[in-house]
Amino acid sequence: MKKIFLLFLLTTFNAHGTNLLELYDRALQHNIDLSQKNLDIDIANEVLEQTQSSVFPDINFTARASETTIERYKSSGSYNPSNFDRDTYNLSIKQPLFHLYVFDEIKKSKSVLQENKIRQNDSESVIILESIRHYFNLIKQKNLLLLNQLKKELNYVRYQNSKTLLQSGNITIQDYENYKNDFSRSKIDVDISQDNLIETKNQVYMFSGKELNDINDIKLINLDHETFNTNEIILEANLNNSSIKLAKQNIKKSRHDIASQKSRHYPTIDLIAEYDYVDITQGGSQFGATTREDSSISLVLNFPIYNGGFQTSKTREARLNYQKARLNYAASKRSIRNDLINTLNDFNTNKKLYDLSRDLVESYLKSYESAQLGYEKGIYTDTQLLEIKIKYHASVNDSKNIMMDYLFSKMKLYYLQNKISLSELRKINTYLIW
């Protein structure tokens, strides 16, 4: 009974392929790029903490114990030193009072942290988009393999029939060679399709860190077409796109860097308090054993006058980086605008192609159903039926591919506007069938 129950569980587990949501969940856990982005945020937080810590006191305690051995001593005086020990203790407290550049460095570190948060959010959105792309590629390659296997079967039947026709003299040797070559080519096409499917699975493994044993197919559905206005989506992307946000944040960081480098020309003020304790044993002083304690408090003003032009050059470098950041911002807007327009054109084209492909599928389905009836009545041969079946399956594959391209271009439009979410992924997952 236990064996039967275990077999049932294993059968149930393998009764369906990995769906789109499962691929997405795997990628969230194992995607290297996202993991790196998460670590970048942790690193940026540590850098910010390090920068902020520079406004707090720097407290140091130093202890030193030494033993001095007198090897030779010559003096006209009465003091005759001998071996002695010295113990020294120092407690130092340094409190920065005025370091103007530190505040700009803190702002710059916060900007870097914000940049990494933008990258992390973008990486999570990319995982949604890439999950769709990888899954669709798997479906395309799997369906192409099945179609090529049907074509191989058809060419095999033709090749076998050509042998009989050649022996009976109904075809030439050239016709026979053509059928033979078509069959050989169809076998190669199947091998190529298998290799492409393996390559696509390897890409999914690189993306999600897990291998997929099997996947679901996608069903043809009536889609509710959405209309996008070019100017509106460009405006939306300029406000919300992650690349543009990142470019804006880089400009902000560059400004803080300029302010920080300029502030290093200004003086710094530190408050330093020290406590010293010295203990010298007999023989180390002409007055015998000595113990000394002292404390001091100092206000230190450091005014940078000349450092070889280093700081001036750093300021110029910061200004150049700022100019570069502004150019990157302009380039990001142009690039996103170009991607939006191209993706929108693909979306609109696929929308028209999908409606046409559905009509073609219906037409080929009717032809295939008629051929099945004709085959049952002896009107069609098995080869003719297989030819029409292949045309029908090819039309279904084409329609599915167009549908997936249409859905992906739509999701990419959402991504470019930073509007893509898990709800779209769940919706597409409902289109999958086993």
TANORHU-V411132 format. One record per run of one state. SS is the DSSP state (h for helix, s for strand, l for the rest). FROM is the first residue (numbers start at 1). LEN is the number of residues. If there is no record, write none. Layout:
BEGIN
{{SS & FROM & LEN} {SS & FROM & LEN}}
END
This chain:
BEGIN
{{l & 1 & 1} {h & 2 & 12} {l & 14 & 4} {s & 18 & 1} {l & 19 & 1} {h & 20 & 11} {l & 31 & 1} {h & 32 & 24} {l & 56 & 2} {s & 58 & 11} {l & 69 & 15} {s & 84 & 15} {l & 99 & 1} {h & 100 & 68} {l & 168 & 5} {h & 173 & 36} {l & 209 & 6} {s & 215 & 1} {l & 216 & 1} {s & 217 & 2} {l & 219 & 11} {h & 230 & 11} {l & 241 & 1} {h & 242 & 22} {l & 264 & 4} {s & 268 & 13} {l & 281 & 9} {s & 290 & 13} {l & 303 & 7} {h & 310 & 67} {l & 377 & 5} {h & 382 & 35} {l & 417 & 5} {h & 422 & 8} {l & 430 & 2} {s & 432 & 2} {l & 434 & 1}}
END
